């Protein structure tokens, strides 16, 4: 079964062959038909008439910006038109903002954008953020320059090439009969009663199944048996891949990690169903669960609908 998660469904052809040809890449950047998606301090340009949409700008409109904010990132090709992302944080905001255009927090925008546009947003925000964080070579500390349409940063001093990384995160709903295990990460307000699936970064030299079992044992002290993959979701804050799983508990007694977690509890199917389908916003005295933007929401929902296959 396919799960239409937020930040998936990107319709662009990422055009790897085009990236490797400097002449064709330069021609695409200069093509009057090419489109540019602007970012300012990692906020994305959007327009809003009847509904929110990505605020694509024409090649002509961004020409005054390219002198101060060069190096657009090629996102891909769609319907014969090249699509770029451009970080305009160094430009005067008054020069950037045009009629009908404003900059929106990416997470907030994703909750209102049509599905495929959130896929483009995930790609673009992650790329822009990576370039902001990786200005210098990790080998020799010299300044690096973008190459291949923004998918590489090259060091002229030592010849090293640096590529964007995606951090894999295991996120898992652990179940035992009619109950599931949910946790509240340290830092969240306990009074909100907001709980989610447990999650953690996958270590080097570790399989997904091993990461699920390790993270649950570390955070909750629960032994996990069978693990089944559910679906995945890009999460561009800054650049993770959430790998969603269901797992069968082999034990029941909870021992939480007080550094990582505020609370971990078993919740009955009835309470979870009420929170997911019936709870009203602001009811802080009851269980609250992540919204549809998060893969945790869909892990919980699929368990309620009998799709865990454990």
C-alpha positions in Angstrom: 0.0 0.0 0.0 1.3 3.5 -0.9 1.1 6.2 1.8 1.0 9.8 0.5 3.1 11.4 3.2 3.8 15.1 3.3 7.1 15.9 1.7 6.7 13.1 -0.9 5.4 13.0 -4.4 8.0 15.3 -6.0 7.2 15.4 -9.7 10.5 16.8 -10.9 13.0 14.7 -12.9 16.2 15.4 -11.0 18.1 15.5 -14.2 21.5 14.0 -13.2 22.8 14.0 -16.8 22.1 17.8 -17.1 24.0 18.4 -13.8 27.1 16.8 -15.3 27.2 19.0 -18.3 28.3 22.6 -17.4 27.3 24.1 -20.8 23.8 22.6 -20.7 23.4 23.6 -17.1 24.4 27.2 -17.8 22.0 27.3 -20.7 19.2 26.0 -18.5 19.9 28.7 -15.9 19.8 31.4 -18.6 16.7 29.9 -20.3 13.8 32.5 -20.1 11.4 29.6 -19.4 13.2 28.4 -16.3 11.6 28.9 -12.9 13.1 29.8 -9.6 11.9 29.1 -6.0 13.2 31.6 -3.5 14.2 31.0 0.1 15.0 33.7 2.7 16.5 32.5 5.9 15.1 29.0 5.0 11.6 30.3 4.6 10.0 29.5 1.3 8.4 31.9 -1.1 4.7 31.2 -1.5 1.7 32.8 -3.1 -1.9 32.6 -2.0 -5.1 33.2 -4.0 -7.7 30.5 -3.5 -5.0 28.2 -2.0 -1.4 28.3 -1.0 1.2 27.5 -3.7 4.9 27.6 -4.2 5.9 31.0 -5.4 7.8 30.2 -8.5 9.5 33.2 -10.1 10.5 33.8 -13.7 14.0 33.9 -14.9 13.6 37.6 -15.8 12.3 38.5 -12.3 15.3 36.9 -10.5 18.0 38.5 -12.7 18.5 41.5 -10.3 19.0 39.0 -7.4 21.6 36.7 -9.0 24.4 39.3 -8.7 24.1 39.3 -4.9 22.8 35.7 -4.5 24.4 33.5 -7.1 24.6 29.7 -7.4 21.0 28.6 -7.8 20.4 24.9 -7.1 19.0 22.8 -9.9 16.0 20.9 -8.6 15.0 19.2 -11.8 13.0 19.3 -15.0 9.3 19.2 -15.5 7.4 19.7 -18.7 10.7 20.7 -20.4 11.3 23.6 -17.9 14.2 23.7 -15.5 13.3 24.4 -11.9 15.9 26.0 -9.5 16.0 26.9 -5.8 17.7 30.2 -4.9 18.8 31.3 -1.5 18.2 35.1 -1.4 19.1 35.6 2.3 21.9 37.9 1.4 19.6 40.2 -0.6 17.6 43.1 0.6 14.1 41.7 1.6 12.4 44.7 0.0 14.2 43.8 -3.3 13.0 40.2 -3.0 9.3 40.5 -2.0 7.0 41.3 -4.9 3.2 41.7 -5.1 1.4 38.5 -4.0 4.6 36.9 -2.7 5.6 36.2 0.9 8.0 34.0 2.8 6.5 31.2 4.9 8.0 28.8 7.4 8.5 25.5 5.5 6.7 23.3 8.0 3.7 25.6 8.2 3.6 25.9 4.4 3.7 22.1 4.0 0.5 21.8 6.0 -1.4 23.8 3.3 0.4 23.0 0.1 -0.8 20.4 -2.3 1.0 17.0 -1.9 3.5 17.1 -4.8 4.5 20.6 -4.0 5.6 19.5 -0.5 7.9 17.0 -2.2 9.6 19.8 -4.1 9.8 21.8 -0.9 11.5 19.0 0.9 14.2 18.7 -1.8 14.7 22.4 -2.1 14.8 23.3 1.6 17.3 20.4 2.4 19.5 21.5 -0.5 19.6 25.2 0.5 20.2 24.3 4.2 23.0 22.0 3.3 24.8 24.7 1.3 24.4 27.1 4.2 26.0 24.6 6.6 28.8 23.3 4.4 30.7 26.3 3.2 34.2 24.9 4.2 36.0 21.7 3.3 36.0 19.1 6.1 39.4 17.8 4.9 41.5 21.0 4.7 39.1 23.8 5.9 39.3 25.8 2.7 36.2 27.4 1.3 34.3 25.2 -1.1 32.3 26.1 -4.2 29.0 24.5 -5.5 29.2 22.3 -8.6 26.9 20.0 -10.6 24.0 22.3 -10.2 24.4 22.4 -6.5 24.6 18.7 -5.8 28.3 18.8 -4.9 30.6 21.2 -3.1 34.2 21.1 -4.4 37.4 22.1 -2.7 39.9 23.7 -5.1 42.7 23.5 -2.5 42.7 19.7 -1.9 40.4 18.4 -4.6 37.8 16.9 -2.2 34.2 16.7 -3.3 31.4 16.9 -0.7 27.9 15.5 -1.3 24.7 16.2 0.6 23.9 13.6 3.3 20.5 12.3 4.4 20.3 11.1 8.0 18.2 7.9 8.4 15.9 7.8 11.4 14.0 4.8 12.6 10.5 5.7 13.9 8.5 2.8 15.3 5.1 2.0 16.8 5.6 -0.9 19.2 2.4 -2.9 19.9 1.2 -5.6 22.2 -2.3 -6.8 21.6 -4.7 -3.9 21.9 -2.1 -1.5 23.2 0.7 0.5 21.7 3.8 2.2 23.1 4.0 6.0 22.8 6.5 8.4 24.2 7.0 12.1 25.0 10.4 13.4 24.2 12.3 15.5 26.8 11.6 19.2 26.1 7.9 18.8 25.2 5.4 20.3 27.6 4.1 17.3 29.6 0.8 19.2 30.3 -0.1 19.0 26.7 -0.2 15.2 26.9 1.3 15.0 23.4 2.7 11.6 22.6 4.2 10.1 19.5 6.0 7.0 18.2 9.5 6.4 19.5 12.3 7.4 17.2 16.1 7.7 16.9 18.9 8.0 14.4 20.2 4.8 12.9 23.9 4.2 13.8 26.6 3.3 11.3 26.9 -0.4 10.8 23.3 -1.0 12.0 20.3 -2.4 10.2 16.8 -0.8 10.4 15.6 -3.7 12.6 18.6 -3.4 14.9 18.0 0.3 15.3 14.3 -0.2 16.1 15.2 -2.7 18.9 18.1 -0.7 20.3 16.2 2.6 20.4 13.1 1.1 22.1 15.3 -0.6 24.6 17.3 2.6 25.3 14.3 4.8 25.6 11.7 2.5 27.2 13.4 -0.6 28.4 11.1 -2.7 26.2 12.4 -5.8 24.3 11.2 -5.9 20.7 10.7 -9.0 18.6 9.5 -9.0 14.9 9.8 -5.7 13.1 8.0 -4.8 9.9 8.6 -1.9 7.5 5.7 0.4 6.9 6.7 3.4 4.8 9.2 6.3 4.7 9.1 10.1 4.7 11.7 12.7 3.9 11.9 15.2 6.7 13.8 18.4 5.6 14.6 19.7 9.1 17.4 19.7 8.2 17.6 16.5 6.1 16.4 13.2 7.5 14.7 10.1 6.1 12.1 8.8 8.5 11.9 5.0 8.2 8.6 4.0 9.7 8.1 0.5 11.2 5.8 -1.5 13.4 7.3 -3.8 16.1 6.0 -6.5 18.4 6.8 -6.1 22.0 8.3 -9.1 23.9 8.1 -7.4 27.3 5.8 -4.9 29.1 7.7 -3.3 32.0 8.8 0.3 31.1 12.1 1.8 32.2 12.5 5.2 30.6 15.6 7.1 29.8 15.0 10.3 31.7 17.5 12.2 29.6 15.8 11.5 26.3 12.2 11.0 27.4 9.7 12.8 29.7 7.3 9.8 29.6 6.6 6.5 27.9 3.3 4.7 28.4 1.2 1.9 27.0 -2.1 3.2 25.5 -5.2 1.1 24.7 -6.6 1.1 21.2 -9.8 2.8 22.3 -7.9 5.8 23.8 -5.7 6.1 20.8 -8.6 5.9 18.4 -10.4 8.7 20.3 -7.3 10.9 20.3 -6.7 10.3 16.6 -10.2 10.7 15.2 -12.3 12.5 17.8 -10.2 14.7 20.0 -10.7 18.5 19.7 -7.7 20.9 19.5 -6.9 22.3 22.9 -8.1 19.4 25.0 -4.9 19.2 26.9 -6.2 16.9 29.6 -6.5 14.1 27.1 -4.0 12.2 24.9 -2.9 14.2 21.9 -1.2 12.7 18.8 0.8 14.0 15.9 -1.1 15.4 12.9 -1.1 14.1 9.4 2.0 15.9 8.4 4.0 13.4 10.5 4.7 9.8 9.6 3.9 8.9 13.3 0.3 9.8 12.6 0.1 7.2 9.8 1.9 4.5 11.8 -0.7 4.8 14.5 -3.6 5.0 12.1 -2.5 1.9 10.2 -2.2 0.0 13.4 -5.8 1.0 14.3 -6.9 -0.1 10.9 -5.2 -3.5 11.3 -2.4 -3.1 8.8 0.6 -3.9 11.0 1.2 -7.5 9.6 3.0 -8.6 12.8 
